[in-house]
């Protein structure tokens, strides 16, 4: 069963990526409390399927995001309110930021610990790591931001006095009323 961890990882990733759509559609057919309890059940199933040795490592490293997730879901179930279900991705992201940030005070950061747990050792040089995480990642993020910014100027053509409006008004003239 060498493919089982890969299948589980793929399912976990798919569930994480489709969470907003699943919540949106589920709330259209059932009350928030039911959706929250189903989400909590999925989280419990995910934990029960994890390998015990890996579960200990992940639990130690991801306790803040897990607490944020469970807390938001429980709040939604308790008050039968969808608001915390909508806030869950942002809360988990903030908790991850906090967990990663706090790990800089430790001898080994969260990323390093996860890499060691997954591969057994951190491969590559610090220079390669810095290039990938510091340079390439930021260039790609900047490119993504720039493309999104230009797309919004083309799509909506709302010019409200931003410094770039002069340029974009020439490239993408306002839509006629």
N, C-alpha and C positions, 0 to 999 in steps of 0.2 A: 504494500500500500504506500509506495513512495509518492504517489500523486496526491494523497489525501491532504497533506499540509498545503500544497499548491492550490488545490480546489478550495480549501477553507480560506486561504488568503484571498483568492479571487472573489469568493462569496462575500467575505468581510469588506473588501474594497468596493464591490458592487453595491452592497447595502449602504455603506458610508456615502457613496456618490449619489445614490438615488434617494437618500433620506428626505430631502426637501419635497421631492415629487410624491413619495409615498405618504408623507404626512399631509400634504395638500389634498391628495385624492381621498385618503382615509377620512379626513375631517369632513369631506363632502357627503359621506355616507354613514358616519357613526359619531357619537359624542366624543369630546376630547378625552374623557376619562378612559373610555374603551381603547382609544388609540394609544394613550399613555401606557396603559397596562399591557397592551400588545408589544409596544416598544420595550418595556421593561422585561417582558418575557423573552424577547429576542436577545436582549443583552445578557440575560441569565443563561440562555442556551449557548450563546457565544462563549461565555466564561466556562461553562461545563464541558465544552468541546476542546478547550485549550489543553495542551500538554502540561502536566503538573510543574515540571521544572521551568518551563517557559512562563507559566502563569505567575510564578513567584517573582520572576524578574520583571515582567510587565506590570504586575501589581505594585511593585516597589517604585517603578519609574513613572507609571501613568495613573497614580492614585488621584491626583488633582483633576485631570480630565474626566476620569471615571466618576469621581464624586460630583463634579459639575453636571455630568450627563444624568446620573441617577437622581440628583437633587432636582433638576429641572423636570424630569419625567414624573417624579413623585409629586411635585408641586402641581403639575397639570392634572394628575390623577386625583389628588386631594381636593382641589378647588374646581375640578371639571372645567378648566379654562385652557384654551389652546395657546395662550400667549407664551408660556414657557416652552412649549413644543417648538414654537417659531424661534425662540431665543437659544435653543439648544446648540446649534452649530456655532454661534458667536460665543456662547459660554465655554464650550469645549475648546475653541480656538484660544480664548483668553486664558483658560486654565493651562493649555499646552505652552503658551508663551510664558506664563508664570513658572511652570515646571522647568522649562528649558532655561529660563533666566536664573532661577534659583540654583540650578545644577552647576553654574559657573563657580559657585562657592565651594563645591566639592572637588576632591582630587580628580575625579573622572566625571565628565559631563554626561548627560542623558544620551546624546547622540553616540558618544564613544562607547557607552555601556551597551546600547542597542546593537551597535556594530559588532562588538565583541561577542555578544550573545548569539548573533546571527551567523557570523563567519568564524568566530574563534579568535580573531586578531584583526586589528585595524591595518589594512593593506594600503600601501602607497605612502608618499611622502607628505609632509605638512605643506609643502609648496603646492603639490597637486590638489590637496584639500582646499587650500586657500584660493587657488585659481578657480576651482569648481564652485565653491560656496560663496566666495567673495566677489569674484569677477563675472564668471559666466552666468551665475544665477541672477545677479543684479542686472546684467545686460539683457537677459531674457525677460526679466520683470519689467525693465524700462521699455523694451520693445512691445511687450504686451500692453502696458499702460498707454504708450504712444498710439498703437493701433486702435485701442478702445477709444481714446480721446478723439482721434481723427474720425473714426466711425460715427461717434455721437455727433460731431459737427456736421458730417455729411447727412446723417439720418434725420436729425431734428432741426438743424439750421436755425437754432435760437441764438441770437447774438445780443448779449446783455452788457457789453462794455468791457469784456475781458481783453487783456493785451493782445491775444491772438486773434481776436474777432476781425480785425482789419484784413489779415491774411486769409482767413477762412471765408470771409464774406466774398472775396474775389474768386477763390477757388470753388466755393459752393454757395452760389447766390441764394438769398432767402426764397423760400417757396412763395409763389403768388397767393394772396388770400382767397 
